[in-house]
Structures are given as C-alpha cells and as structure tokens.
Amino acid sequence: MWHMPDKIRPGGSLAPARRNHVCGIYQTMADPYGILAPAAFYVNYQGVNKMSYDIQTRCIHGQEHSREDALCSISYPIYQTASFSHLTPGHNPSGFDYSRESNPTRSYLEETISSLEYAADSIAFSSGMAAISACFELFRPGDHVICTDDLYGGSVRLFQTISEKNGLEIDFVDTSHVENINNALRPNTKAIYVETPTNPMMHVTDIAAAAQIAQAAGALLIVDNTFLTPYLQNPLLLGADLVVHSGTKYLSGHNDTISGFLCIKDQALADRLRLIAKTTGAVLAPFDSWLVHRGIKTLPIRMERHEENARHLVHVLQNIKYVKNVYYVGLPGHPGYELNKKQARGAGGMISFEVDSAQRARKLLESVRLITFAESLGGTESLLTYPIAQTHTDVPQDMREKAGITDRLLRLSVGLESAKDLEDDLLQAFGLL
Ligand SMILES: Cc1ncc(COP(=O)(O)O)c(C=O)c1O
C-alpha cells in the first residue's frame, strides 16, 4: 500500500511548494562578461547555492526548490492533474490548488528558466504569442509602446491588430540605432519592445543602452531573447525588465512542442503578470512543461553545435554565386557584429540570406532534401523558411519592404545534422553538385 511520504506531509520538504522566491542580489556591472555567475542570486537550498553552478549544470539542476517526487524518480514527473486535494479548509499539504494557477511540473520548469535568465520569476505559457499577449495586458488604452521595426511577424500582427484595438499606440522604429528610440519617446511611453537579433533581418540592438533610455523614461524594456537563448545572452543582466521566449524554439529544441515564457526581473512585476496569467489562462500544460524541461537539459551542447554548423554554412553560402547577401551576426562584416560580441556569448544558429531572384528562392525551397521547407526554428532538424509567405506574411507590405523582407529572402534555422550533409544538400539544391 502506498503511504504519503514524509516529504509531502505537512511540514515536509514539499510543503512550502507555493512559490517563495527569495532572490539575492543583482550585481550591477557595466561589463556583461563579468556577471555570468552573480554570487548570491538565489537563496541557498540545503546548503547549495544553485546560482554558483555553471549554466550547463543549471539547465539540469537549476530549480530553486527541491522537488523530488514520492518515488525519487530522476526525471521529474508529469503531474497530469487539473486539481489538488485539500485536507481541511486552509490546509492543502502540496501547496498547489489548481493547475491553471500552478502545477508542480510547470513550476519545476519555470524555476529552471529563472535560474538561466537570472529572473526573480518566470511564467510558462502555451506559446510564445500567449506570453507576449499576457505581457501586453500590463498596458492600458492610451499607453504608448516603441517596438523594433523588424520583428517576428506574429508579434507585429498582435501589436497592429489586438493591441491597437485595445487602445495602445504602437510605433515601430529601427532600434539598432538607439537614438531612434529616444526620438520616438512620448510622455505616455510605457515600454520598449525589442528583438535582438531580429527575425529575420538579424539587426542587433544595444540592450544596455535601450535599458538606460527605458529607465530614464519610466518605461519597461522587454527583450525577445528567442534567437540567442539564455545560453548566449541574458538581457536582464544588461538592464532589461522582462525577457520573452518562444520556448517552441531552442529551449525545447526538438520541433515537438509549442510554448512560451516571460522571465521577470522584479517580483512585484512578476506578481502582476502571474495574476494576468492565471486569469487569462494560456498557461503551459504539464506534459509540454516536461518536454520543454527535457529539451533544456541539452540546451548548452545544442547551442554550441547549432552555432558550429551555422558558421560552416555561412561560409558555404558566401561562396555560392547565386547568394547575394548573407545575414549572420557572427560575421565580422555584419553591422551588429561588435555589439553582439559585447552583449552576447555567441551568434547562434540563425542565418538569413538573399538569392539573386524570386525564382531561385522558390526553386531552392522545392529542391532541398535533408533540409526541410517549413516554418519555425531552433530545433534539431534544419528548417528553411520563406518569410514573405510564411512567418511574415501578415506584416504590411510597406513594412516588409522597408525591412528588406523580399521574395528573394530565405531564413535558415541550422539544425544538428552533420555539417557536411547540410552543405551537400544546399549545393545540390542550388544545382551545384
Ligand atoms: C522571435 C520570435 N518570438 C516569438 C515567436 C512566437 O512564438 P510561438 O510560435 O511559440 O507562439 C516566434 C515564433 O516564430 C519568434 O520567432
């Protein structure tokens, strides 16, 4: 017969399972390379300061609370339950009530993400768009938000349809020149929203400079960190207030689940967002939480390999006569190269490139064999995307043209296959083998 183990009895180690984020000290330093392991970020758990671990370890053991399950399984269980029992009014031993509000598997994942992004708290959503939508519930009609002018098309669609319908005033500016942010400020500016590098044109924004502007204006700086992940870039350490992730991409990493995150620097802001999340309800299901956590365990080695393969393919693409421009932040000629080097620890696995004609672009999409013509990014499989017809199809034409999203532009998410096989596939698709 199964007995409730001591651990989950009232007073046992799982008893205070309700979130109890006691964060330590943010070290404020100018140099992002000096703050990779802040000394006392999280309260020690059983004598172990989890934040003293390297990121490779935190991807696996970064949870703030010990959450061993009753049977001591190594892989954290999927608590596939909608609700949790109470013993008496006001006394529920697990600390959990209802899975829309919180669920152990989701909390386990959220704590891991918080440790990676140096966040006071993180909230897992059912998609990246659900996370961004929840974030924009912070604002009221008449509030003004400055956004990067080259963003994932779904974000542009959200801002131009739903956010504007809700009375928000949205301006899109080229944030890679921070003076444009300054020039766009208004007395009612409540947030600056940037992607860096951007999807798909790979523009780089100076996060620390944008954070200074936001702080002086009393606005929030929100950074979509999907492309580089916390393995390569930590916007909160550079002064951002909020980090957005499409967890669908590198974090889960296997093209098998949709998810999103908000990682929040400040607990008071996190409490407001938790209220929004539990009220609007687009939170991540237990099984998907488990999948994303499993993906994160290998994030560091995957990111290293994505970048290695991307660097190889950038070189290949640069030597193909039909390729006119290659956009990759790890290329010394890229306008954002130095800045990205300063604020990030790598260039990642995303490449955009322009071919000489729309016909060639279409032919390439039809001819790849190992690489798949599909939207999305950040997974084990290499995906070739046609932004104009897929990810950015709902972006107004004038905005697309201004950004350079033409019918000759392709985006390549470099996967983890053999670099040689990927090279051969590109060459055969270009008709060069
Ligand atoms: C940079 C970026 N942010 C956010 C999203 C939205 O994420 P999701 O598709 O998980 O809703 C995407 C999706 O492609 C993206 O590329």
PDBQT file of the ligand as one rigid body, heavy atoms in Angstrom, charges set to zero:
ROOT
HETATM    1  C1  LIG A 501      11.375  35.690 -32.267  1.00  0.00    +0.000 C 
HETATM    2  C2  LIG A 501      10.037  35.053 -32.017  1.00  0.00    +0.000 A 
HETATM    3  N1  LIG A 501       9.301  35.462 -30.975  1.00  0.00    +0.000 NA
HETATM    4  C3  LIG A 501       8.091  34.921 -30.706  1.00  0.00    +0.000 A 
HETATM    5  C4  LIG A 501       7.557  33.938 -31.511  1.00  0.00    +0.000 A 
HETATM    6  C5  LIG A 501       6.201  33.361 -31.212  1.00  0.00    +0.000 C 
HETATM    7  O1  LIG A 501       6.344  32.116 -30.606  1.00  0.00    +0.000 OA
HETATM    8  P1  LIG A 501       5.301  30.903 -30.748  1.00  0.00    +0.000 P 
HETATM    9  O2  LIG A 501       5.316  30.449 -32.171  1.00  0.00    +0.000 OA
HETATM   10  O3  LIG A 501       5.824  29.902 -29.777  1.00  0.00    +0.000 OA
HETATM   11  O4  LIG A 501       3.963  31.431 -30.349  1.00  0.00    +0.000 OA
HETATM   12  C6  LIG A 501       8.303  33.473 -32.607  1.00  0.00    +0.000 A 
HETATM   13  C7  LIG A 501       7.763  32.414 -33.482  1.00  0.00    +0.000 C 
HETATM   14  O5  LIG A 501       8.306  32.096 -34.512  1.00  0.00    +0.000 OA
HETATM   15  C8  LIG A 501       9.568  34.047 -32.863  1.00  0.00    +0.000 A 
HETATM   16  O6  LIG A 501      10.332  33.662 -33.900  1.00  0.00    +0.000 OA
ENDROOT
TORSDOF 0
